[in-house]
Amino acid sequence: MIVGGARCRVVGRISMDLLAVDVTALPDNAARRGEWATLIGGDLDIDTLAAQCGTIGYELMCNLGRRYARVYKR
């Protein structure tokens, strides 16, 4: 994930639609309530993320659900 402009590791298991992110290396106040965190996009290519998860990008996109904000870019 990208939090506060820096890459951060997802730690533990994903439960339903919740996950934990290690932000200990970020400067103070870089990760605050209400700030954006990017899971897919920017420097995080979906196919690279999928490969790290042992799947393909299409499967990740299909399994996101309807509650997440999506911005499609060409």
Summary of the structure (lengths in Angstrom):
residues: 74
radius of gyration: 12.9
end to end distance: 21.4
largest distance: 35.8
contacts: 133
relative contact order: 0.17
helix: 19%
strand: 27%
